[in-house]
Amino acid sequence: MANKSPRKSRTRERGNSGSASKVIRFSATLLRPASPASPASPRNPRSSWTFLTLPKQASAKLPSRGQVSVEGTLNGAAIRATLQPDGQGGHWLKVDLTMQEAARAEAGDIVTLEIAPVSPDQEPEPDVPADLRKALAATPPGTGGKPGARDVWADITPVARRDFIYWITSAKQAETRARRITNACDMLAKGKRRPCCFDRSGMYGKSMSCPVALDPEADDE
């Protein structure tokens, strides 16, 4: 009887490796944002963080057009991060200074990544803005066996909490943000577990986008 082909054996081994088939591999260039979200310092005259955009083929393999938490490696260094939607069906990744140093990379370098979406029970807890936390603390408790806004907030998933937070923080004006916080507390008090009419991909509301990259020539000045 003929021996089994090496190709079939390797396929079987990969199948036993669990999440190996979910790993997404790609390369991308680290870009410096033209408008940094945080002020520059004398030590870092330009923004200390960089970002990269995922190739369309890599982004298409992700389970959502919205935010996706992943784990893997950046130039071989372990990372755990949340990819952001670019509003066009793709994703981008903010690479802070700590990640850059671990990867031994800086703006302009081409880096290699191997990432895979984390399982639902491994989703990281989002940072709750102070104004939302204060508003939730001020909501009345549930009555008659009906949960209050705080109870529902505590019971929903980290992804749902992240959606509420992203919807609130994507407001461009302080008045809009305050109104969304009030509406979020009202929705939670009514038992709603997701913000109504929130487009997680940003493809329709255009509330999410990828940073604009700094011109490489300007970065050299």
QUIVENBEL-V736317 format. One record per pair of residues at least 24 apart in sequence whose ideal C-beta (glycine too) atoms are under 6 Angstrom apart, sorted by the first residue. I is the first residue (numbers start at 1). GAP is how many residues later the second one is. If there is no record, write none. Layout:
BEGIN
i;gap
I;GAP
I;GAP
END
This chain:
BEGIN
i;gap
19;97
22;94
23;91
23;93
24;34
24;37
24;91
25;89
26;29
26;32
26;87
27;83
27;85
28;24
29;81
30;75
30;77
30;79
30;81
31;182
32;75
32;182
32;187
33;178
34;178
34;180
48;49
49;45
49;47
50;45
50;57
51;41
51;43
51;160
52;41
53;39
53;157
54;37
59;31
59;32
63;54
65;24
65;136
66;134
66;135
68;49
69;49
69;54
69;55
70;45
70;47
71;47
72;42
72;43
72;44
73;41
74;29
74;37
74;39
75;28
75;30
75;36
77;25
77;26
85;116
85;117
85;123
86;124
87;115
87;119
87;121
87;122
89;114
92;118
123;35
123;36
125;33
126;35
126;36
126;39
132;49
135;46
135;50
139;46
149;36
149;39
149;40
152;36
153;35
156;37
160;33
160;34
163;31
163;32
163;35
164;31
167;28
167;31
170;37
END
